Amino acid sequence: MEKVSEPNDEVDNSPQIPIKYLLMGDVSTKKIITEFSSINNSSKIKKEINQIFSKICRNQSKKYNERNKISSKDSTYYFLLTYPNLLFIILVDDNYSENQVFELIEKINEEKVPTMINEETKELNPNGKKELKNIIDFYQKKNEEESNIKNENKINNDNNENNESKDDSENSEKIEKININQEIQSNSTEPPEDLQIKNDIFLMTDNKMDIVKHKYLYNYKMWIFCSIFIFIILLIVILF
């Protein structure tokens, strides 16, 4: 695609209207067949498009059916020269699909809009202008619908990514807990049943030791008491 230098004038932007301006002309007669504007203040755009049209008409080496564009501020001019001498120049927003631009031109030719002209003025007649407007309106809405679909898909994709991220986080926590449990079990060389049995035996042994200790203290106290009692008896016998 051939690129021409950027126009000097600034473009009057209309973000809500992707297809801003269309010019259709005959390069052999250098006659503009019709101009269509979707925005209120289009004087600067009209001047730029007329300059492009005049430049192409003066160009001796005309390239037919070759897609071309000129970049402007936040917008793009597309133009296409079709056989035998019909030139289309269309201004759209930067985010408008290039394929739709040339699909629009193809649709205009299919509906034979360029043939709906006034024989005297060689300009588009009322029926032609009405048909042209209907086609442009269709592609205005088509772009809006496709943009809405893209936005919905983006929102759905973002939601899916968030849900997947949440699920991954939960799964990671579960896996981490499982790994910790496995690590605790793997550090022991004995089965869990044996560990439980050993723990029960340990508790029983500890209780038994407490009983033996208590019995020993009881016997010790009894021996002391008996010794004191015998000592007292002996002392009484000796004295009396």
C-alpha positions as CSV (number, residue, x, y, z in Angstrom):
1,M,0.0,0.0,0.0
2,E,1.4,3.4,-1.1
3,K,1.6,6.1,1.6
4,V,1.4,9.8,0.7
5,S,2.7,12.6,2.9
6,E,0.4,13.7,5.7
7,P,-1.9,16.7,5.0
8,N,-1.0,19.9,6.7
9,D,-4.5,20.9,7.9
10,E,-5.8,19.4,11.1
11,V,-8.8,17.0,10.9
12,D,-12.1,17.8,12.7
13,N,-12.5,14.6,14.7
14,S,-15.9,12.9,15.4
15,P,-15.2,9.9,17.5
16,Q,-18.8,8.6,17.5
17,I,-18.8,8.6,13.7
18,P,-16.1,6.3,12.3
19,I,-16.8,7.1,8.6
20,K,-16.4,10.8,8.4
21,Y,-16.2,11.8,4.7
22,L,-16.4,10.3,1.3
23,L,-15.6,11.7,-2.1
24,M,-16.4,10.0,-5.4
25,G,-15.0,11.5,-8.6
26,D,-14.1,10.9,-12.3
27,V,-10.3,11.3,-12.8
28,S,-10.6,11.5,-16.6
29,T,-12.9,14.6,-16.5
30,K,-11.5,15.8,-13.1
31,K,-15.1,16.0,-12.0
32,I,-16.3,15.4,-8.5
33,I,-19.4,13.2,-8.7
34,T,-20.5,13.5,-5.1
35,E,-19.2,14.3,-1.6
36,F,-20.7,12.9,1.6
37,S,-20.0,14.2,5.1
38,S,-21.1,12.7,8.4
39,I,-19.8,15.6,10.6
40,N,-20.8,19.2,11.1
41,N,-17.6,21.1,10.5
42,S,-16.1,19.5,7.4
43,S,-14.5,22.5,5.6
44,K,-10.9,21.4,6.4
45,I,-11.6,17.8,5.5
46,K,-13.2,18.9,2.2
47,K,-10.2,21.0,1.4
48,E,-7.8,18.2,2.1
49,I,-9.8,15.6,0.1
50,N,-10.1,18.0,-2.9
51,Q,-6.3,18.5,-2.8
52,I,-5.8,14.7,-2.9
53,F,-8.3,14.3,-5.7
54,S,-6.6,17.1,-7.8
55,K,-3.2,15.5,-7.2
56,I,-4.3,12.1,-8.4
57,C,-6.0,13.6,-11.4
58,R,-2.8,15.3,-12.4
59,N,-0.7,12.1,-11.9
60,Q,0.0,10.5,-15.3
61,S,0.8,7.1,-14.0
62,K,-2.5,6.0,-12.4
63,K,-2.5,2.8,-10.4
64,Y,-5.9,1.0,-10.6
65,N,-7.3,-1.2,-7.8
66,E,-4.4,-0.5,-5.6
67,R,-5.2,0.3,-1.9
68,N,-3.7,3.6,-0.7
69,K,-3.9,5.6,2.4
70,I,-2.8,9.0,3.9
71,S,-2.3,9.3,7.6
72,S,-3.8,12.4,9.3
73,K,-4.4,13.4,12.9
74,D,-6.3,10.6,14.6
75,S,-7.8,9.6,11.2
76,T,-6.8,8.0,7.9
77,Y,-7.6,8.8,4.3
78,Y,-8.1,5.7,2.1
79,F,-8.4,6.0,-1.7
80,L,-8.9,3.6,-4.5
81,L,-9.0,4.1,-8.3
82,T,-11.2,1.7,-10.1
83,Y,-11.6,1.0,-13.8
84,P,-12.1,2.9,-16.0
85,N,-11.8,6.3,-14.1
86,L,-13.7,6.2,-10.8
87,L,-11.9,7.4,-7.7
88,F,-13.0,6.9,-4.1
89,I,-11.5,8.9,-1.2
90,I,-12.8,8.0,2.3
91,L,-11.8,9.5,5.7
92,V,-12.3,7.2,8.7
93,D,-11.1,7.0,12.3
94,D,-7.8,5.2,12.9
95,N,-9.5,2.3,14.6
96,Y,-11.8,1.6,11.7
97,S,-11.1,-1.6,9.8
98,E,-9.2,-1.1,6.6
99,N,-11.0,-4.1,5.1
100,Q,-14.4,-2.5,5.8
101,V,-13.3,0.6,4.0
102,F,-12.7,-1.2,0.8
103,E,-15.6,-3.5,1.3
104,L,-17.7,-0.3,1.4
105,I,-16.3,0.9,-1.9
106,E,-17.0,-2.6,-3.4
107,K,-20.6,-2.4,-2.1
108,I,-21.1,1.1,-3.7
109,N,-20.0,-0.3,-7.1
110,E,-22.1,-3.5,-6.7
111,E,-25.2,-1.4,-6.1
112,K,-24.3,0.7,-9.2
113,V,-24.5,4.0,-7.3
114,P,-21.9,5.7,-9.6
115,T,-24.3,5.2,-12.5
116,M,-27.1,7.1,-10.7
117,I,-26.0,10.5,-12.0
118,N,-27.6,13.6,-13.6
119,E,-26.7,13.6,-17.2
120,E,-26.4,17.4,-17.4
121,T,-24.4,18.0,-14.2
122,K,-22.7,14.6,-14.1
123,E,-23.3,14.6,-10.4
124,L,-25.1,12.0,-8.3
125,N,-28.8,12.3,-8.5
126,P,-31.2,12.3,-5.4
127,N,-31.7,8.5,-5.7
128,G,-28.0,7.9,-5.9
129,K,-27.3,10.1,-2.8
130,K,-30.0,8.3,-0.8
131,E,-28.6,4.9,-1.8
132,L,-25.1,6.0,-0.9
133,K,-26.2,7.3,2.5
134,N,-28.0,4.0,3.2
135,I,-24.8,2.0,2.4
136,I,-22.6,4.3,4.6
137,D,-25.1,4.1,7.5
138,F,-25.0,0.3,7.2
139,Y,-21.2,0.3,7.6
140,Q,-21.3,2.9,10.4
141,K,-23.5,0.5,12.4
142,K,-21.5,-2.6,11.3
143,N,-18.4,-1.1,12.8
144,E,-20.2,-0.2,16.0
145,E,-21.5,-3.8,16.3
146,E,-18.1,-5.3,15.7
147,S,-16.6,-2.9,18.3
148,N,-19.2,-4.0,20.8
149,I,-18.5,-7.7,20.2
150,K,-14.7,-7.1,20.6
151,N,-15.4,-5.3,23.9
152,E,-17.6,-8.1,25.1
153,N,-15.0,-10.7,24.2
154,K,-12.3,-8.7,25.9
155,I,-14.4,-8.5,29.1
156,N,-15.2,-12.2,29.0
157,N,-11.5,-13.0,28.4
158,D,-10.6,-10.8,31.4
159,N,-13.1,-12.5,33.6
160,N,-12.0,-15.9,32.5
161,E,-8.4,-15.0,33.2
162,N,-9.3,-13.8,36.7
163,N,-11.3,-17.0,37.4
164,E,-8.4,-19.1,36.2
165,S,-6.0,-17.1,38.3
166,K,-8.2,-17.6,41.4
167,D,-8.6,-21.4,40.7
168,D,-4.8,-21.7,40.2
169,S,-4.3,-19.9,43.5
170,E,-6.7,-22.3,45.3
171,N,-5.2,-25.3,43.7
172,S,-1.7,-24.1,44.7
173,E,-2.8,-23.8,48.3
174,K,-4.3,-27.3,48.2
175,I,-1.2,-28.8,46.6
176,E,1.0,-27.0,49.2
177,K,-1.0,-28.5,52.1
178,I,-0.8,-32.0,50.5
179,N,3.0,-31.6,50.1
180,I,3.4,-30.6,53.7
181,N,1.5,-33.6,54.9
182,Q,3.5,-35.9,52.6
183,E,6.7,-34.4,53.8
184,I,5.7,-35.0,57.5
185,Q,4.9,-38.6,56.7
186,S,8.0,-39.1,54.6
187,N,10.3,-37.9,57.5
188,S,9.1,-40.9,59.5
189,T,10.4,-44.4,58.5
190,E,7.6,-46.2,60.4
191,P,4.0,-46.6,59.4
192,P,1.4,-44.3,61.1
193,E,-0.2,-47.4,62.9
194,D,3.2,-48.2,64.5
195,L,3.7,-44.6,65.5
196,Q,0.3,-44.6,67.2
197,I,1.0,-47.9,69.0
198,K,4.4,-46.6,70.2
199,N,2.8,-43.4,71.4
200,D,0.2,-45.4,73.4
201,I,3.0,-47.5,74.9
202,F,4.9,-44.4,75.9
203,L,1.9,-43.0,77.6
204,M,1.3,-46.2,79.5
205,T,4.9,-46.4,80.6
206,D,4.8,-42.9,81.8
207,N,1.7,-43.6,83.9
208,K,3.3,-46.7,85.3
209,M,6.4,-44.8,86.4
210,D,4.1,-42.3,88.2
211,I,2.5,-45.2,90.1
212,V,5.8,-46.8,91.1
213,K,7.1,-43.4,92.3
214,H,4.0,-42.8,94.4
215,K,4.3,-46.3,96.0
216,Y,8.0,-45.7,96.8
217,L,7.2,-42.5,98.6
218,Y,4.4,-44.2,100.6
219,N,6.8,-47.0,101.7
220,Y,9.5,-44.5,102.7
221,K,7.1,-42.6,104.9
222,M,5.9,-45.8,106.6
223,W,9.5,-46.8,107.4
224,I,10.1,-43.4,109.0
225,F,6.9,-43.6,111.1
226,C,7.7,-47.2,112.3
227,S,11.3,-46.2,113.3
228,I,10.0,-43.2,115.3
229,F,7.5,-45.4,117.0
230,I,10.0,-48.1,118.0
231,F,12.4,-45.4,119.2
232,I,9.7,-44.0,121.5
233,I,8.9,-47.5,122.9
234,L,12.6,-48.2,123.7
235,L,13.0,-44.8,125.3
236,I,10.0,-45.5,127.6
237,V,11.4,-48.9,128.6
238,I,14.8,-47.6,129.4
239,L,13.5,-44.7,131.5
240,F,11.0,-46.7,133.5
